[in-house]
Amino acid sequence: MPLFHAAWLYYLSNPALVINGLALFYAVAGSWLVFAGQWRSGRGTAQLTAGVSTGLDDDSAALNNRVSRMFGRIGLGCLALAMLLSLLSTLA
């Protein structure tokens, strides 16, 4: 039996489990993005407080903050999607 055919039959017999697996994937990816965004912004703040010269001008620092906020927003979106998928799996 081909692999994709077996996977499709498994999906048809256990849709809630497959949807929960997808929700788990989005939750892990989202939590990693939130963590990475916090780590990026915390690293920049720690360097500024310690007085370490980062060699970045104001534009680069602003870009770094924008990227950190983008990480957080996409991460929270992934976490919200994971919650939605998890709730939908209870209906399946």
PDB file of N, CA, C and O in Angstrom:
ATOM      1  N   MET A   1       0.853  -1.177   0.000  1.00  0.00           N
ATOM      2  CA  MET A   1       0.000   0.000   0.000  1.00  0.00           C
ATOM      3  C   MET A   1       0.897   1.238   0.000  1.00  0.00           C
ATOM      4  O   MET A   1       1.783   1.348   0.848  1.00  0.00           O
ATOM      5  N   PRO A   2       0.691   2.158  -0.917  1.00  0.00           N
ATOM      6  CA  PRO A   2       1.516   3.370  -0.962  1.00  0.00           C
ATOM      7  C   PRO A   2       1.359   4.194   0.321  1.00  0.00           C
ATOM      8  O   PRO A   2       0.336   4.153   1.004  1.00  0.00           O
ATOM      9  N   LEU A   3       2.400   4.925   0.602  1.00  0.00           N
ATOM     10  CA  LEU A   3       2.456   5.699   1.847  1.00  0.00           C
ATOM     11  C   LEU A   3       1.343   6.739   1.918  1.00  0.00           C
ATOM     12  O   LEU A   3       0.685   6.866   2.950  1.00  0.00           O
ATOM     13  N   PHE A   4       1.125   7.483   0.837  1.00  0.00           N
ATOM     14  CA  PHE A   4       0.105   8.529   0.871  1.00  0.00           C
ATOM     15  C   PHE A   4      -1.299   7.938   0.974  1.00  0.00           C
ATOM     16  O   PHE A   4      -2.185   8.536   1.585  1.00  0.00           O
ATOM     17  N   HIS A   5      -1.494   6.796   0.392  1.00  0.00           N
ATOM     18  CA  HIS A   5      -2.801   6.140   0.497  1.00  0.00           C
ATOM     19  C   HIS A   5      -3.057   5.713   1.939  1.00  0.00           C
ATOM     20  O   HIS A   5      -4.166   5.869   2.451  1.00  0.00           O
ATOM     21  N   ALA A   6      -2.025   5.173   2.591  1.00  0.00           N
ATOM     22  CA  ALA A   6      -2.161   4.783   3.995  1.00  0.00           C
ATOM     23  C   ALA A   6      -2.398   6.004   4.881  1.00  0.00           C
ATOM     24  O   ALA A   6      -3.202   5.957   5.813  1.00  0.00           O
ATOM     25  N   ALA A   7      -1.688   7.103   4.581  1.00  0.00           N
ATOM     26  CA  ALA A   7      -1.881   8.327   5.369  1.00  0.00           C
ATOM     27  C   ALA A   7      -3.288   8.876   5.180  1.00  0.00           C
ATOM     28  O   ALA A   7      -3.898   9.351   6.137  1.00  0.00           O
ATOM     29  N   TRP A   8      -3.811   8.817   3.957  1.00  0.00           N
ATOM     30  CA  TRP A   8      -5.162   9.301   3.691  1.00  0.00           C
ATOM     31  C   TRP A   8      -6.199   8.455   4.418  1.00  0.00           C
ATOM     32  O   TRP A   8      -7.159   8.994   4.970  1.00  0.00           O
ATOM     33  N   LEU A   9      -6.016   7.134   4.424  1.00  0.00           N
ATOM     34  CA  LEU A   9      -6.943   6.250   5.151  1.00  0.00           C
ATOM     35  C   LEU A   9      -6.877   6.516   6.657  1.00  0.00           C
ATOM     36  O   LEU A   9      -7.897   6.472   7.345  1.00  0.00           O
ATOM     37  N   TYR A  10      -5.666   6.794   7.165  1.00  0.00           N
ATOM     38  CA  TYR A  10      -5.524   7.114   8.587  1.00  0.00           C
ATOM     39  C   TYR A  10      -6.233   8.425   8.909  1.00  0.00           C
ATOM     40  O   TYR A  10      -6.882   8.547   9.948  1.00  0.00           O
ATOM     41  N   TYR A  11      -6.106   9.404   8.014  1.00  0.00           N
ATOM     42  CA  TYR A  11      -6.785  10.680   8.220  1.00  0.00           C
ATOM     43  C   TYR A  11      -8.300  10.499   8.225  1.00  0.00           C
ATOM     44  O   TYR A  11      -9.000  11.094   9.044  1.00  0.00           O
ATOM     45  N   LEU A  12      -8.794   9.685   7.318  1.00  0.00           N
ATOM     46  CA  LEU A  12     -10.238   9.476   7.250  1.00  0.00           C
ATOM     47  C   LEU A  12     -10.766   8.770   8.487  1.00  0.00           C
ATOM     48  O   LEU A  12     -11.912   8.990   8.878  1.00  0.00           O
ATOM     49  N   SER A  13      -9.956   7.928   9.109  1.00  0.00           N
ATOM     50  CA  SER A  13     -10.426   7.219  10.296  1.00  0.00           C
ATOM     51  C   SER A  13     -10.194   8.005  11.591  1.00  0.00           C
ATOM     52  O   SER A  13     -10.887   7.765  12.580  1.00  0.00           O
ATOM     53  N   ASN A  14      -9.224   8.948  11.605  1.00  0.00           N
ATOM     54  CA  ASN A  14      -8.923   9.732  12.815  1.00  0.00           C
ATOM     55  C   ASN A  14      -8.747  11.213  12.490  1.00  0.00           C
ATOM     56  O   ASN A  14      -7.640  11.732  12.631  1.00  0.00           O
ATOM     57  N   PRO A  15      -9.787  11.902  12.066  1.00  0.00           N
ATOM     58  CA  PRO A  15      -9.580  13.313  11.686  1.00  0.00           C
ATOM     59  C   PRO A  15      -9.226  14.214  12.873  1.00  0.00           C
ATOM     60  O   PRO A  15      -8.459  15.162  12.705  1.00  0.00           O
ATOM     61  N   ALA A  16      -9.755  13.947  14.048  1.00  0.00           N
ATOM     62  CA  ALA A  16      -9.470  14.804  15.200  1.00  0.00           C
ATOM     63  C   ALA A  16      -8.002  14.718  15.597  1.00  0.00           C
ATOM     64  O   ALA A  16      -7.396  15.722  15.970  1.00  0.00           O
ATOM     65  N   LEU A  17      -7.436  13.529  15.519  1.00  0.00           N
ATOM     66  CA  LEU A  17      -6.035  13.355  15.881  1.00  0.00           C
ATOM     67  C   LEU A  17      -5.111  14.077  14.895  1.00  0.00           C
ATOM     68  O   LEU A  17      -4.110  14.670  15.297  1.00  0.00           O
ATOM     69  N   VAL A  18      -5.443  14.025  13.640  1.00  0.00           N
ATOM     70  CA  VAL A  18      -4.635  14.706  12.629  1.00  0.00           C
ATOM     71  C   VAL A  18      -4.743  16.224  12.786  1.00  0.00           C
ATOM     72  O   VAL A  18      -3.743  16.931  12.663  1.00  0.00           O
ATOM     73  N   ILE A  19      -5.935  16.723  13.053  1.00  0.00           N
ATOM     74  CA  ILE A  19      -6.118  18.166  13.246  1.00  0.00           C
ATOM     75  C   ILE A  19      -5.388  18.626  14.509  1.00  0.00           C
ATOM     76  O   ILE A  19      -4.819  19.718  14.534  1.00  0.00           O
ATOM     77  N   ASN A  20      -5.402  17.799  15.556  1.00  0.00           N
ATOM     78  CA  ASN A  20      -4.656  18.144  16.767  1.00  0.00           C
ATOM     79  C   ASN A  20      -3.159  18.142  16.514  1.00  0.00           C
ATOM     80  O   ASN A  20      -2.435  18.953  17.093  1.00  0.00           O
ATOM     81  N   GLY A  21      -2.686  17.252  15.666  1.00  0.00           N
ATOM     82  CA  GLY A  21      -1.268  17.252  15.300  1.00  0.00           C
ATOM     83  C   GLY A  21      -0.882  18.522  14.572  1.00  0.00           C
ATOM     84  O   GLY A  21       0.185  19.085  14.817  1.00  0.00           O
ATOM     85  N   LEU A  22      -1.746  18.975  13.678  1.00  0.00           N
ATOM     86  CA  LEU A  22      -1.499  20.235  12.978  1.00  0.00           C
ATOM     87  C   LEU A  22      -1.532  21.408  13.958  1.00  0.00           C
ATOM     88  O   LEU A  22      -0.728  22.333  13.845  1.00  0.00           O
ATOM     89  N   ALA A  23      -2.446  21.373  14.908  1.00  0.00           N
ATOM     90  CA  ALA A  23      -2.500  22.425  15.930  1.00  0.00           C
ATOM     91  C   ALA A  23      -1.233  22.430  16.770  1.00  0.00           C
ATOM     92  O   ALA A  23      -0.731  23.494  17.131  1.00  0.00           O
ATOM     93  N   LEU A  24      -0.713  21.255  17.082  1.00  0.00           N
ATOM     94  CA  LEU A  24       0.525  21.175  17.847  1.00  0.00           C
ATOM     95  C   LEU A  24       1.685  21.764  17.063  1.00  0.00           C
ATOM     96  O   LEU A  24       2.535  22.451  17.629  1.00  0.00           O
ATOM     97  N   PHE A  25       1.725  21.501  15.765  1.00  0.00           N
ATOM     98  CA  PHE A  25       2.776  22.074  14.918  1.00  0.00           C
ATOM     99  C   PHE A  25       2.715  23.601  14.955  1.00  0.00           C
ATOM    100  O   PHE A  25       3.741  24.258  15.131  1.00  0.00           O
ATOM    101  N   TYR A  26       1.519  24.168  14.789  1.00  0.00           N
ATOM    102  CA  TYR A  26       1.388  25.627  14.812  1.00  0.00           C
ATOM    103  C   TYR A  26       1.710  26.195  16.190  1.00  0.00           C
ATOM    104  O   TYR A  26       2.269  27.287  16.287  1.00  0.00           O
ATOM    105  N   ALA A  27       1.370  25.478  17.250  1.00  0.00           N
ATOM    106  CA  ALA A  27       1.663  25.967  18.595  1.00  0.00           C
ATOM    107  C   ALA A  27       3.164  26.006  18.853  1.00  0.00           C
ATOM    108  O   ALA A  27       3.668  26.960  19.446  1.00  0.00           O
ATOM    109  N   VAL A  28       3.875  24.981  18.415  1.00  0.00           N
ATOM    110  CA  VAL A  28       5.328  24.961  18.608  1.00  0.00           C
ATOM    111  C   VAL A  28       5.994  26.055  17.783  1.00  0.00           C
ATOM    112  O   VAL A  28       6.883  26.754  18.269  1.00  0.00           O
ATOM    113  N   ALA A  29       5.560  26.201  16.527  1.00  0.00           N
ATOM    114  CA  ALA A  29       6.138  27.245  15.674  1.00  0.00           C
ATOM    115  C   ALA A  29       5.835  28.633  16.234  1.00  0.00           C
ATOM    116  O   ALA A  29       6.714  29.495  16.249  1.00  0.00           O
ATOM    117  N   GLY A  30       4.610  28.862  16.694  1.00  0.00           N
ATOM    118  CA  GLY A  30       4.236  30.162  17.241  1.00  0.00           C
ATOM    119  C   GLY A  30       4.971  30.487  18.523  1.00  0.00           C
ATOM    120  O   GLY A  30       5.403  31.622  18.726  1.00  0.00           O
ATOM    121  N   SER A  31       5.116  29.494  19.394  1.00  0.00           N
ATOM    122  CA  SER A  31       5.813  29.764  20.651  1.00  0.00           C
ATOM    123  C   SER A  31       7.294  30.027  20.400  1.00  0.00           C
ATOM    124  O   SER A  31       7.906  30.831  21.102  1.00  0.00           O
ATOM    125  N   TRP A  32       7.883  29.349  19.390  1.00  0.00           N
ATOM    126  CA  TRP A  32       9.270  29.629  19.058  1.00  0.00           C
ATOM    127  C   TRP A  32       9.418  31.057  18.535  1.00  0.00           C
ATOM    128  O   TRP A  32      10.381  31.744  18.876  1.00  0.00           O
ATOM    129  N   LEU A  33       8.474  31.506  17.712  1.00  0.00           N
ATOM    130  CA  LEU A  33       8.558  32.864  17.180  1.00  0.00           C
ATOM    131  C   LEU A  33       8.405  33.913  18.281  1.00  0.00           C
ATOM    132  O   LEU A  33       9.117  34.918  18.282  1.00  0.00           O
ATOM    133  N   VAL A  34       7.485  33.688  19.216  1.00  0.00           N
ATOM    134  CA  VAL A  34       7.322  34.629  20.334  1.00  0.00           C
ATOM    135  C   VAL A  34       8.598  34.660  21.174  1.00  0.00           C
ATOM    136  O   VAL A  34       9.071  35.728  21.562  1.00  0.00           O
ATOM    137  N   PHE A  35       9.146  33.482  21.447  1.00  0.00           N
ATOM    138  CA  PHE A  35      10.378  33.414  22.232  1.00  0.00           C
ATOM    139  C   PHE A  35      11.528  34.115  21.506  1.00  0.00           C
ATOM    140  O   PHE A  35      12.286  34.863  22.124  1.00  0.00           O
ATOM    141  N   ALA A  36      11.662  33.878  20.206  1.00  0.00           N
ATOM    142  CA  ALA A  36      12.746  34.492  19.441  1.00  0.00           C
ATOM    143  C   ALA A  36      12.595  36.012  19.398  1.00  0.00           C
ATOM    144  O   ALA A  36      13.590  36.733  19.469  1.00  0.00           O
ATOM    145  N   GLY A  37      11.366  36.500  19.284  1.00  0.00           N
ATOM    146  CA  GLY A  37      11.142  37.946  19.295  1.00  0.00           C
ATOM    147  C   GLY A  37      11.495  38.567  20.630  1.00  0.00           C
ATOM    148  O   GLY A  37      12.086  39.646  20.682  1.00  0.00           O
ATOM    149  N   GLN A  38      11.134  37.892  21.711  1.00  0.00           N
ATOM    150  CA  GLN A  38      11.489  38.396  23.040  1.00  0.00           C
ATOM    151  C   GLN A  38      12.998  38.352  23.253  1.00  0.00           C
ATOM    152  O   GLN A  38      13.569  39.262  23.853  1.00  0.00           O
ATOM    153  N   TRP A  39      13.638  37.310  22.769  1.00  0.00           N
ATOM    154  CA  TRP A  39      15.079  37.175  22.925  1.00  0.00           C
ATOM    155  C   TRP A  39      15.811  38.260  22.139  1.00  0.00           C
ATOM    156  O   TRP A  39      16.793  38.828  22.619  1.00  0.00           O
ATOM    157  N   ARG A  40      15.324  38.547  20.917  1.00  0.00           N
ATOM    158  CA  ARG A  40      15.954  39.587  20.096  1.00  0.00           C
ATOM    159  C   ARG A  40      15.827  40.953  20.755  1.00  0.00           C
ATOM    160  O   ARG A  40      16.798  41.707  20.811  1.00  0.00           O
ATOM    161  N   SER A  41      14.640  41.275  21.254  1.00  0.00           N
ATOM    162  CA  SER A  41      14.468  42.596  21.867  1.00  0.00           C
ATOM    163  C   SER A  41      15.185  42.672  23.213  1.00  0.00           C
ATOM    164  O   SER A  41      15.700  43.729  23.578  1.00  0.00           O
ATOM    165  N   GLY A  42      15.223  41.572  23.950  1.00  0.00           N
ATOM    166  CA  GLY A  42      15.926  41.559  25.231  1.00  0.00           C
ATOM    167  C   GLY A  42      17.421  41.668  25.067  1.00  0.00           C
ATOM    168  O   GLY A  42      18.095  42.289  25.889  1.00  0.00           O
ATOM    169  N   ARG A  43      17.952  41.068  24.009  1.00  0.00           N
ATOM    170  CA  ARG A  43      19.388  41.135  23.758  1.00  0.00           C
ATOM    171  C   ARG A  43      19.811  42.564  23.435  1.00  0.00           C
ATOM    172  O   ARG A  43      20.856  43.026  23.895  1.00  0.00           O
ATOM    173  N   GLY A  44      19.001  43.261  22.646  1.00  0.00           N
ATOM    174  CA  GLY A  44      19.319  44.652  22.320  1.00  0.00           C
ATOM    175  C   GLY A  44      19.229  45.553  23.538  1.00  0.00           C
ATOM    176  O   GLY A  44      20.054  46.449  23.715  1.00  0.00           O
ATOM    177  N   THR A  45      18.226  45.316  24.383  1.00  0.00           N
ATOM    178  CA  THR A  45      18.064  46.119  25.597  1.00  0.00           C
ATOM    179  C   THR A  45      19.207  45.874  26.569  1.00  0.00           C
ATOM    180  O   THR A  45      19.699  46.809  27.201  1.00  0.00           O
ATOM    181  N   ALA A  46      19.633  44.615  26.691  1.00  0.00           N
ATOM    182  CA  ALA A  46      20.732  44.302  27.607  1.00  0.00           C
ATOM    183  C   ALA A  46      22.030  44.946  27.149  1.00  0.00           C
ATOM    184  O   ALA A  46      22.826  45.390  27.977  1.00  0.00           O
ATOM    185  N   GLN A  47      22.252  45.000  25.850  1.00  0.00           N
ATOM    186  CA  GLN A  47      23.469  45.630  25.354  1.00  0.00           C
ATOM    187  C   GLN A  47      23.436  47.137  25.585  1.00  0.00           C
ATOM    188  O   GLN A  47      24.460  47.747  25.891  1.00  0.00           O
ATOM    189  N   LEU A  48      22.253  47.733  25.438  1.00  0.00           N
ATOM    190  CA  LEU A  48      22.154  49.177  25.678  1.00  0.00           C
ATOM    191  C   LEU A  48      22.360  49.501  27.148  1.00  0.00           C
ATOM    192  O   LEU A  48      23.002  50.501  27.472  1.00  0.00           O
ATOM    193  N   THR A  49      21.826  48.670  28.050  1.00  0.00           N
ATOM    194  CA  THR A  49      21.961  48.930  29.482  1.00  0.00           C
ATOM    195  C   THR A  49      23.393  48.723  29.945  1.00  0.00           C
ATOM    196  O   THR A  49      23.871  49.433  30.830  1.00  0.00           O
ATOM    197  N   ALA A  50      24.076  47.759  29.353  1.00  0.00           N
ATOM    198  CA  ALA A  50      25.453  47.482  29.755  1.00  0.00           C
ATOM    199  C   ALA A  50      26.422  48.499  29.166  1.00  0.00           C
ATOM    200  O   ALA A  50      27.587  48.540  29.562  1.00  0.00           O
ATOM    201  N   GLY A  51      25.966  49.310  28.237  1.00  0.00           N
ATOM    202  CA  GLY A  51      26.827  50.309  27.640  1.00  0.00           C
ATOM    203  C   GLY A  51      27.691  49.756  26.530  1.00  0.00           C
ATOM    204  O   GLY A  51      28.665  50.387  26.120  1.00  0.00           O
ATOM    205  N   VAL A  52      27.339  48.579  26.039  1.00  0.00           N
ATOM    206  CA  VAL A  52      28.113  47.971  24.955  1.00  0.00           C
ATOM    207  C   VAL A  52      27.730  48.652  23.650  1.00  0.00           C
ATOM    208  O   VAL A  52      26.549  48.812  23.342  1.00  0.00           O
ATOM    209  N   SER A  53      28.718  49.041  22.907  1.00  0.00           N
ATOM    210  CA  SER A  53      28.457  49.672  21.618  1.00  0.00           C
ATOM    211  C   SER A  53      28.099  48.590  20.608  1.00  0.00           C
ATOM    212  O   SER A  53      28.905  47.703  20.325  1.00  0.00           O
ATOM    213  N   THR A  54      26.910  48.665  20.078  1.00  0.00           N
ATOM    214  CA  THR A  54      26.456  47.656  19.132  1.00  0.00           C
ATOM    215  C   THR A  54      26.892  47.970  17.720  1.00  0.00           C
ATOM    216  O   THR A  54      26.868  47.094  16.855  1.00  0.00           O
ATOM    217  N   GLY A  55      27.285  49.190  17.474  1.00  0.00           N
ATOM    218  CA  GLY A  55      27.688  49.578  16.135  1.00  0.00           C
ATOM    219  C   GLY A  55      26.492  49.818  15.224  1.00  0.00           C
ATOM    220  O   GLY A  55      26.659  49.968  14.013  1.00  0.00           O
ATOM    221  N   LEU A  56      25.314  49.855  15.777  1.00  0.00           N
ATOM    222  CA  LEU A  56      24.098  50.077  14.993  1.00  0.00           C
ATOM    223  C   LEU A  56      23.661  51.526  15.132  1.00  0.00           C
ATOM    224  O   LEU A  56      23.699  52.090  16.226  1.00  0.00           O
ATOM    225  N   ASP A  57      23.255  52.113  14.049  1.00  0.00           N
ATOM    226  CA  ASP A  57      22.708  53.455  14.131  1.00  0.00           C
ATOM    227  C   ASP A  57      21.218  53.364  14.478  1.00  0.00           C
ATOM    228  O   ASP A  57      20.688  52.274  14.693  1.00  0.00           O
ATOM    229  N   ASP A  58      20.562  54.503  14.527  1.00  0.00           N
ATOM    230  CA  ASP A  58      19.152  54.527  14.931  1.00  0.00           C
ATOM    231  C   ASP A  58      18.253  53.776  13.956  1.00  0.00           C
ATOM    232  O   ASP A  58      17.280  53.146  14.368  1.00  0.00           O
ATOM    233  N   ASP A  59      18.576  53.840  12.658  1.00  0.00           N
ATOM    234  CA  ASP A  59      17.756  53.141  11.670  1.00  0.00           C
ATOM    235  C   ASP A  59      17.852  51.631  11.836  1.00  0.00           C
ATOM    236  O   ASP A  59      16.849  50.926  11.724  1.00  0.00           O
ATOM    237  N   SER A  60      19.043  51.139  12.099  1.00  0.00           N
ATOM    238  CA  SER A  60      19.219  49.696  12.292  1.00  0.00           C
ATOM    239  C   SER A  60      18.533  49.233  13.572  1.00  0.00           C
ATOM    240  O   SER A  60      17.943  48.153  13.605  1.00  0.00           O
ATOM    241  N   ALA A  61      18.605  50.042  14.622  1.00  0.00           N
ATOM    242  CA  ALA A  61      17.942  49.689  15.872  1.00  0.00           C
ATOM    243  C   ALA A  61      16.423  49.681  15.682  1.00  0.00           C
ATOM    244  O   ALA A  61      15.733  48.816  16.221  1.00  0.00           O
ATOM    245  N   ALA A  62      15.906  50.646  14.914  1.00  0.00           N
ATOM    246  CA  ALA A  62      14.469  50.683  14.647  1.00  0.00           C
ATOM    247  C   ALA A  62      14.048  49.476  13.823  1.00  0.00           C
ATOM    248  O   ALA A  62      12.985  48.903  14.061  1.00  0.00           O
ATOM    249  N   LEU A  63      14.866  49.087  12.861  1.00  0.00           N
ATOM    250  CA  LEU A  63      14.565  47.899  12.055  1.00  0.00           C
ATOM    251  C   LEU A  63      14.588  46.647  12.919  1.00  0.00           C
ATOM    252  O   LEU A  63      13.751  45.759  12.751  1.00  0.00           O
ATOM    253  N   ASN A  64      15.539  46.571  13.839  1.00  0.00           N
ATOM    254  CA  ASN A  64      15.618  45.433  14.747  1.00  0.00           C
ATOM    255  C   ASN A  64      14.358  45.337  15.607  1.00  0.00           C
ATOM    256  O   ASN A  64      13.832  44.247  15.829  1.00  0.00           O
ATOM    257  N   ASN A  65      13.877  46.488  16.090  1.00  0.00           N
ATOM    258  CA  ASN A  65      12.651  46.492  16.889  1.00  0.00           C
ATOM    259  C   ASN A  65      11.441  46.092  16.056  1.00  0.00           C
ATOM    260  O   ASN A  65      10.563  45.381  16.545  1.00  0.00           O
ATOM    261  N   ARG A  66      11.382  46.536  14.812  1.00  0.00           N
ATOM    262  CA  ARG A  66      10.265  46.170  13.938  1.00  0.00           C
ATOM    263  C   ARG A  66      10.258  44.667  13.659  1.00  0.00           C
ATOM    264  O   ARG A  66       9.201  44.037  13.647  1.00  0.00           O
ATOM    265  N   VAL A  67      11.440  44.100  13.436  1.00  0.00           N
ATOM    266  CA  VAL A  67      11.526  42.663  13.182  1.00  0.00           C
ATOM    267  C   VAL A  67      11.112  41.885  14.427  1.00  0.00           C
ATOM    268  O   VAL A  67      10.419  40.873  14.325  1.00  0.00           O
ATOM    269  N   SER A  68      11.530  42.349  15.593  1.00  0.00           N
ATOM    270  CA  SER A  68      11.143  41.678  16.838  1.00  0.00           C
ATOM    271  C   SER A  68       9.627  41.728  17.038  1.00  0.00           C
ATOM    272  O   SER A  68       9.023  40.741  17.457  1.00  0.00           O
ATOM    273  N   ARG A  69       9.016  42.873  16.741  1.00  0.00           N
ATOM    274  CA  ARG A  69       7.557  42.979  16.857  1.00  0.00           C
ATOM    275  C   ARG A  69       6.865  42.091  15.835  1.00  0.00           C
ATOM    276  O   ARG A  69       5.828  41.498  16.132  1.00  0.00           O
ATOM    277  N   MET A  70       7.429  41.993  14.627  1.00  0.00           N
ATOM    278  CA  MET A  70       6.853  41.129  13.609  1.00  0.00           C
ATOM    279  C   MET A  70       6.921  39.669  14.052  1.00  0.00           C
ATOM    280  O   MET A  70       5.962  38.922  13.854  1.00  0.00           O
ATOM    281  N   PHE A  71       8.040  39.251  14.650  1.00  0.00           N
ATOM    282  CA  PHE A  71       8.148  37.893  15.180  1.00  0.00           C
ATOM    283  C   PHE A  71       7.024  37.642  16.186  1.00  0.00           C
ATOM    284  O   PHE A  71       6.366  36.603  16.145  1.00  0.00           O
ATOM    285  N   GLY A  72       6.813  38.592  17.078  1.00  0.00           N
ATOM    286  CA  GLY A  72       5.784  38.420  18.106  1.00  0.00           C
ATOM    287  C   GLY A  72       4.391  38.350  17.517  1.00  0.00           C
ATOM    288  O   GLY A  72       3.583  37.526  17.944  1.00  0.00           O
ATOM    289  N   ARG A  73       4.093  39.196  16.547  1.00  0.00           N
ATOM    290  CA  ARG A  73       2.751  39.203  15.947  1.00  0.00           C
ATOM    291  C   ARG A  73       2.466  37.920  15.181  1.00  0.00           C
ATOM    292  O   ARG A  73       1.389  37.339  15.311  1.00  0.00           O
ATOM    293  N   ILE A  74       3.431  37.480  14.384  1.00  0.00           N
ATOM    294  CA  ILE A  74       3.220  36.236  13.639  1.00  0.00           C
ATOM    295  C   ILE A  74       3.136  35.056  14.603  1.00  0.00           C
ATOM    296  O   ILE A  74       2.338  34.141  14.398  1.00  0.00           O
ATOM    297  N   GLY A  75       3.951  35.073  15.647  1.00  0.00           N
ATOM    298  CA  GLY A  75       3.905  34.013  16.652  1.00  0.00           C
ATOM    299  C   GLY A  75       2.564  33.953  17.358  1.00  0.00           C
ATOM    300  O   GLY A  75       2.013  32.871  17.562  1.00  0.00           O
ATOM    301  N   LEU A  76       2.033  35.114  17.732  1.00  0.00           N
ATOM    302  CA  LEU A  76       0.724  35.127  18.379  1.00  0.00           C
ATOM    303  C   LEU A  76      -0.379  34.696  17.417  1.00  0.00           C
ATOM    304  O   LEU A  76      -1.352  34.065  17.830  1.00  0.00           O
ATOM    305  N   GLY A  77      -0.230  35.034  16.133  1.00  0.00           N
ATOM    306  CA  GLY A  77      -1.181  34.565  15.132  1.00  0.00           C
ATOM    307  C   GLY A  77      -1.145  33.047  14.998  1.00  0.00           C
ATOM    308  O   GLY A  77      -2.187  32.404  14.872  1.00  0.00           O
ATOM    309  N   CYS A  78       0.052  32.482  15.026  1.00  0.00           N
ATOM    310  CA  CYS A  78       0.182  31.020  14.968  1.00  0.00           C
ATOM    311  C   CYS A  78      -0.428  30.366  16.201  1.00  0.00           C
ATOM    312  O   CYS A  78      -1.081  29.328  16.096  1.00  0.00           O
ATOM    313  N   LEU A  79      -0.220  30.966  17.360  1.00  0.00           N
ATOM    314  CA  LEU A  79      -0.808  30.416  18.579  1.00  0.00           C
ATOM    315  C   LEU A  79      -2.334  30.501  18.551  1.00  0.00           C
ATOM    316  O   LEU A  79      -3.016  29.586  19.012  1.00  0.00           O
ATOM    317  N   ALA A  80      -2.869  31.597  18.011  1.00  0.00           N
ATOM    318  CA  ALA A  80      -4.323  31.720  17.886  1.00  0.00           C
ATOM    319  C   ALA A  80      -4.873  30.682  16.902  1.00  0.00           C
ATOM    320  O   ALA A  80      -5.927  30.092  17.141  1.00  0.00           O
ATOM    321  N   LEU A  81      -4.157  30.464  15.802  1.00  0.00           N
ATOM    322  CA  LEU A  81      -4.578  29.445  14.840  1.00  0.00           C
ATOM    323  C   LEU A  81      -4.520  28.057  15.460  1.00  0.00           C
ATOM    324  O   LEU A  81      -5.393  27.228  15.204  1.00  0.00           O
ATOM    325  N   ALA A  82      -3.513  27.799  16.265  1.00  0.00           N
ATOM    326  CA  ALA A  82      -3.414  26.506  16.953  1.00  0.00           C
ATOM    327  C   ALA A  82      -4.596  26.309  17.909  1.00  0.00           C
ATOM    328  O   ALA A  82      -5.150  25.213  17.997  1.00  0.00           O
ATOM    329  N   MET A  83      -4.975  27.362  18.616  1.00  0.00           N
ATOM    330  CA  MET A  83      -6.122  27.257  19.520  1.00  0.00           C
ATOM    331  C   MET A  83      -7.397  26.999  18.741  1.00  0.00           C
ATOM    332  O   MET A  83      -8.226  26.187  19.153  1.00  0.00           O
ATOM    333  N   LEU A  84      -7.560  27.687  17.615  1.00  0.00           N
ATOM    334  CA  LEU A  84      -8.742  27.480  16.786  1.00  0.00           C
ATOM    335  C   LEU A  84      -8.796  26.056  16.241  1.00  0.00           C
ATOM    336  O   LEU A  84      -9.851  25.423  16.262  1.00  0.00           O
ATOM    337  N   LEU A  85      -7.665  25.550  15.754  1.00  0.00           N
ATOM    338  CA  LEU A  85      -7.633  24.191  15.246  1.00  0.00           C
ATOM    339  C   LEU A  85      -7.927  23.185  16.339  1.00  0.00           C
ATOM    340  O   LEU A  85      -8.614  22.190  16.106  1.00  0.00           O
ATOM    341  N   SER A  86      -7.412  23.436  17.521  1.00  0.00           N
ATOM    342  CA  SER A  86      -7.659  22.526  18.645  1.00  0.00           C
ATOM    343  C   SER A  86      -9.142  22.512  19.016  1.00  0.00           C
ATOM    344  O   SER A  86      -9.708  21.462  19.321  1.00  0.00           O
ATOM    345  N   LEU A  87      -9.758  23.688  18.986  1.00  0.00           N
ATOM    346  CA  LEU A  87     -11.198  23.728  19.267  1.00  0.00           C
ATOM    347  C   LEU A  87     -12.015  23.053  18.165  1.00  0.00           C
ATOM    348  O   LEU A  87     -13.015  22.392  18.442  1.00  0.00           O
ATOM    349  N   LEU A  88     -11.583  23.223  16.916  1.00  0.00           N
ATOM    350  CA  LEU A  88     -12.275  22.574  15.813  1.00  0.00           C
ATOM    351  C   LEU A  88     -12.126  21.057  15.845  1.00  0.00           C
ATOM    352  O   LEU A  88     -13.006  20.335  15.378  1.00  0.00           O
ATOM    353  N   SER A  89     -11.027  20.580  16.389  1.00  0.00           N
ATOM    354  CA  SER A  89     -10.818  19.133  16.437  1.00  0.00           C
ATOM    355  C   SER A  89     -11.784  18.459  17.404  1.00  0.00           C
ATOM    356  O   SER A  89     -12.052  17.264  17.285  1.00  0.00           O
ATOM    357  N   THR A  90     -12.310  19.223  18.364  1.00  0.00           N
ATOM    358  CA  THR A  90     -13.289  18.626  19.264  1.00  0.00           C
ATOM    359  C   THR A  90     -14.630  18.419  18.552  1.00  0.00           C
ATOM    360  O   THR A  90     -15.434  17.587  18.974  1.00  0.00           O
ATOM    361  N   LEU A  91     -14.871  19.168  17.482  1.00  0.00           N
ATOM    362  CA  LEU A  91     -16.111  19.017  16.715  1.00  0.00           C
ATOM    363  C   LEU A  91     -16.020  17.877  15.716  1.00  0.00           C
ATOM    364  O   LEU A  91     -17.036  17.317  15.304  1.00  0.00           O
ATOM    365  N   ALA A  92     -14.788  17.535  15.326  1.00  0.00           N
ATOM    366  CA  ALA A  92     -14.614  16.484  14.298  1.00  0.00           C
ATOM    367  C   ALA A  92     -14.757  15.102  14.883  1.00  0.00           C
ATOM    368  O   ALA A  92     -14.641  14.111  14.161  1.00  0.00           O
TER     369      ALA A  92
END
